[in-house]
Amino acid sequence: MSIISLIIKREFIAKVRNKSFIVMTFLSPMLFVGIAVFVGYLSSMKADVKVIAIHDETGIFINEFKSSDEYKYLNLSNTAVSIIKDSLINESYEGLIYIPKVNQASALEDKVQYISNDSPSISFIENVEATIAKKITNENFQQAKLDTLAIQKAEATVNIDLKKATGEESVKGLNEIKIAIGGAFGYLIMMFIVIYGNMVMRSVIEEKTNRIVEIIISSVKPFQLMMGKIIGTSLAGILQFLIWTLIGLSLMFAASLFFGVNIGPTSRIPPEIMDSAQQEFAGTAQMYIKELWNLPIATILISFVVYFIGGYFLYSSFYASIGAAVDNETDSQQFLLPIIMPLILGVYIGFFTVMNDPNGTIATVFSMIPLTSPIVMLMRIPFGVPWWQIAISVTILFGTFFFVVWFAAKIYRVGILMYGKKPTWKELYKWLKY
């Protein structure tokens, strides 16, 4: 067995046998689900009811404001505005909608005021503006002697039925689902790179601090040690991902059986007797699960593994060289920001560009740049990416890794035996020239 293979086996077994690795492998999915459930629960909780005072000197708008679970409107048109303002200062009310007296309702378009101690939400102001605008519009119709009832009856509500070119029904929000899936895989790539890259760096720092590396270097070359650590740690990460994949696919398969979805071209509704609401929910759930199975799942999973390996190898080369250059984690902070910034940039590009135009120029370019391609390309793949673009992106990624690892090995070779001196960017440049 080669020396690198022995180092890979040592690093892999050390990571996999670690109690934290075993616990987090099975606990992390539960934590993600628990956090999602908790966030959903918090979003469903009702906020405190906010009391809004209304002083309507026209008398025609007061009945247009309907109280809800979030806002309660009080008619204080007979109370002086100065008294209401004093109550606002004492926080008796959340705010005051002041509608002054005018000759015509249309003159109120820029005269209505909202008075409060705190800035209101945009949605609340838009709702108030829409309520007043609708009433003013109706008043204008009446002054023009138009039949408002006929106008209301003439208003149309359109509900577009989505279908594929093959004639099958589609579902609304499918793009949002693709964004969520791509974003989740892209974010996992970033998290895996950061977590396992830091593992490599800490491992190097620990061996360097304990002077174990001096004994190891007497038997192996620095480059072999660096590559063994990178590959061994990456295999541990891939094992963890495969376990999560099996858990996720098992849950999807269980959900398919529960909602009566056949994994294939046909689907069926469970024969159980259900009311109309249950049937509608089951039918909608069937279509969504079927659309999930129609996504390029195999391409997504294979690409995740490939881009994780490529991205991890690339960034771990940086992490390993930093670990060899410093004596403790505190000194490494000055070098970590330039490494993390491209990963953060990839996430932002993914969410703000791929979301709007997954096959646009910006998304395509950044899915080819090796420092961002592991994240951006993973976000694009659920929307469908030509195989040649994936091939070019992967080729550039691994080609860049081989180029970067050559430079990283130079820093690693010199820095691994350097003690007691805080390195600078200038020092690293000198090591590269040795």
N, C-alpha and C positions, 0 to 999 in steps of 0.2 A: 504494500500500500504506500502511495506517495506521501510525502511530508504534508502537502496541502490537504490531502484527504484526511489525514490524522487530525489536523487542526480544525477542519470543517466538522468532523465527527465530535471532537472535544467541545467546540462552541455550541453545536446543535444540542448535544445531550445536556450541557450545562444550562442552556436556556429552557429546554423542554421539561427538565426535572425540577426546575425552580417552582416553588409552591405558588408564587404570585402568577406565573404563567398559566398554571393549571386552573387556578381559581378564576382569573380574568377571562380565560377562554370560554368558560361556561357561564360566568357571571355577567360578562359584558352584554350579550344579547338581552338578558333579563333587565339589565340596567337601562339599555336603550328603550326597550318596550315600556319599562316603568316610567322613564322620563317622559316618553310620548303620551302615556296615559295621564300622568300628572299634569303635563302642560294642557292636554285636552280638558281635564277637570277644572283647572284654573280658568281656562277660557270660557267654560260654561257657567262659572259662578257669576251671579248677578252682582253688579256694582251697586253702591249706595245710591239711592234715588236723589237726584239733584233737583232742588226746587227753583224754578225760574219764574220770576215775577213779570207780569205783562201790564204795561200802562198804555192802553190803546185809546187815544183821544178821538179816533174816527168811529170806533164802535163796530167796525165791519170785519175786523181780523181776529177778534178774540176767540170766536168759535172755531177758527181754523186750526188752532193748536190743540192737539190731542195728547193727553198724558200717556206715558208708556212706563215700562219697567225701569227705565233709566232716567227719564225726566218727568217732573210733575209741574204743570203750568198753573199759576194762580192769577186770577183776574184782579188786579189792583188798580183798575182804571179810575176809581173814585178816590184813590189815595194820592196825596201830593207827591210829586217826583222827588222832592228834597227829603221827604220822610223815608221813601224807599231807598234812596242813596245812603241814608244813615244806617238803615238796616243792613245794607250791603257791607258797610264798613264793619258792622258787628257780626257779619257772616251769617245773618239770618236767612239770606237767600244766596243762591249761587250766582245769579245775574239778573239783569233787568232788560227786557225788550221794550224800548220806548218808541212808540209810533205817534208822531205829532199830528195835529189837526191840519188838514190841507183842503183846498177847494175841490181838487180832483184826485182820485186814487193814483193815477199815473204819475202824479208829482212826488210820490213817495219813493220812487226808484232809487234815489240817493239820499234820502232823509231819515231812514230808519236807523236807530242806534242800538247797540248792545253794550251795556255798562256792567263791568264786573271787576273784581279784584285780580283775578287770574285770567290768563289768556284761554279762550275756549278752544275746543277741538275744531279742526277743519270740517269734519263731518257734521257737527252740530250747526255751525254757521251755514254750511251749504243747505242743510235741511230747513233752517229758518228762512233763508233766502228763497228757496224753492216754494215754501208754503206761502209766503207773501207774494211772490211773483205769480203764482197760480191764481190767487184771489184777485190781484190787480188785472190779470189777463181776462178773467171772467167779468170783472167790472167793465173793462174796455169793450168786451163783446156786447154787454147789455146796453152800453151807451151807443154802440154802433147798431143797435136793434138787431143783433144776430141771435139766433136760437141756440143758446148754450147747451140745451138738452140734446138737440140734434147733432151738435158738434161732438159731444161726449159719445154719443152712439156711433158717430162716424170714425172715432178713434179705433185703430186696429192694433192687435197684439199678435206678433209673429213669433212662432216657435219653430225653428229650423230643425228638420229631421236629418241627421247625419247618416250618410251611407257611403260605402266604399264603391270603387269602380266595379267590383265583382258582384255587387248587389247586396252584400251583407250589411247589417246595421252596425253603426259605430256609436261611440259614446262621447259625450262632451267632457272636456277637461283631460283628454288623453295626452295632449302636449304637456300639461302641468304634471301628469304622472311621469312622463318621460323625463321631464326636468328634475323631478324629485329623485327618480332612480339614478339618473346620471350624476346629479349633485351628490347623492349619498355615496356612490362609488368613487367619485372624484375626491370627496372629503376623506373617505377611508384611505385612499392612496396617500394623501397629504399626511394624515395622522400616522399611518404605518411608517412612512419615510421618517417623520420626526421622531417617533417613539423608538423604532429599531435603529435609526441612525444615532440617536443619543445612547442607546445600549452599546453600540460599537465604540463610541467615543469614551464612555465611562469605563468600559472594559480595558481599553488601551491605557487610560489614565491610571486605573487601579494597578495594573501590572507594572506600569512605569514607576508609580509611587512606591510600590512594595519591592522594587528592584528585581522582581521576578523576570522581567523582560530581558535583563542582562544574561540570565541563564538560558532563556529560550533562544535569544539571538545567537548564542554560541553554537546552536545546533541547526537553526533554520535561518533563511535569508529574511530580511525585513519585508520584502515584497510578498513572500510566501505567507508570512504571518498576517499581513494586512488582508490579503485575499481570502485566507482561511477564515478570518473573523467575519468578513463581509458576507461570504457565501453561507457560512454556518448560521449566522443570525438570520439571513434571508430565508433559509429553509424553515426555521422556526416560525417565521411570520407567515409563510405559505401554508404550513400545517394548520396554523390557527385560522387562517382564512378559509381553508377547505372544510374545517369543522363547522364554521359559521355558515358556509354555503349549504352543507348538508342539513343543518338545522332550518335554514330559511326555506329551502326547497321542500322539506318535509312539511313545514307549516303551510306553504302554498298548496301542496298536494292535499293536505287535510282540509283546507278551506274549499278546494275544488270539490271534494267529495261531499262536504257539508252542504254546499249550495247546489249540488247536483250538476256540476259542469264536467262534461267529458273532455279530456285533453285530446283534442283533435278537431276536425272540421265541423262536427255537430255538437249540439248541446241539448240538454233536456231539463225540464222543470221537474222538481221532485213531485211524486204523485200524492203527497200528503194534502189533505184538505186545508186550504188557506183562504183567508179573506182577501179582498182586493188589494188592500195596502200591503199585506204580506207577500202576495204574488208579485206586485210591482217591485217591492224591495228585492225579492229573490231574483226576479228577472234582470233588474239592474245590476245586482251583484254578479250574476252569471256573466253578463256582457263585460263587466270590468275585469273579472278574473280571466275571461277568455282573451281579452285584449292583452293582458299581462303575459299570458302564455304565447301570444303571437309576437311579442317583442323578440329581438335577436338575443335570447338569453345565453345561448352557447357562445356567441361572439362577445357578449359583454363579459362573461366569466373568464373566457380564455384571454381576452384583452386585458382584463384586470390583472391576471397573473403575470402576463408578459410585461405590461407597463409597470407593475409593482417591482418586478425583478430589475427591469432596466432603470427605472427611476431610483429604486433603492440602491442599486450598484453605483449609480452616478453620484448620488448625494452622500452615500456612505463613504465614498472615497474622500470627500471633503471632510466628513466627520472624523474618519480615522486619522487623516493628516493633522487635523486640529488637535485631536487627543494626543498624538505623538509630540506636538509642538509645545503643549502646556503641561504644567505640573498639577493643576487642580481645575475644577469646573469653573471657578470664579474667573480665572484668566481666560477661559474659552469664550466668554460672553461677547467680547469685542469682535470675534470672528464669526459668530453664529448668525448675526443679523443679515449679512449679505447672502447667507445660505437660505434663510427662511423667507426672505422677501420674494424671490421668484415663485415659491410655493403659494404665498398669499396672493400674489398677482394672478397666478393661474386660477385660483378660486374665484376672484373677482371677475376675471375675464369670462369664466364659465357661467357665472350667475347673471351677469349683466349683458353679455354678448350672445352666448349660445342660446340663452333663453329667448331672445328676440329673433336671431338669425343664425341657426345652428350650422348652416352651410355657407355663411357669408365669408368675406375676405378675412376679417379680423379673426374670427373663430378658426378658420382654416390655417392661417399663418401661425397662430399661437399653438395649434395642435401639432405643428411641425417643429417648433423650437424645443429642443430637448429639455430645457429647464422647466417648461410649463406643459409640454405635451402629455405627460402621464395624467394630469388632471383634466385639461381641456378636452383631449380626445375621448376620455372616458365619459365626459358629459355629452359629447356629440354622438357617440355610437348608438344610443337608444333611438335617435332620430333617423338613423340609416346613414352610413358613411361608406363610400366606395372602397373596395378592398385595396386598391392601389395606393390610396391616401394613407391607410393604416400601415401598409408595407413600407412606404417611404418614411413615415413618422417613426416606426420601430427601427428601421435601418439607421436613421440619423441619431436616434436615442442611444443605441448600442455602440455606434461608431464614436459618438462623443464620449461615452463611458471609457472606451479603450484609450482615447486621447487624454482624457482627464486623469485616468488612473496612472498613466505614465508620469505625469507631473506630481500627482499626490504621492506616489511612491518615493520620489526624491525628497519631499518634505518629511515623509514618514521615516526614511532611512537615516536622515540626519537628526531629526527631532527626537526619535525614540530614545536616544542615549544622552540627551541634553537635560541638565538639571540646574535648578537654582537661578534661572534667568527667564524673565518674562519676555516672550517673543513679541515682535512687532511685525507689521506688514513688510517693513524694509528687511527684517531678518528673514522672513519667509522667502522673499525674492532672492536673497543671497543664497539660501539653501537650494533654490531651484537651479541656480547657475553652477552649483558644485557638481 
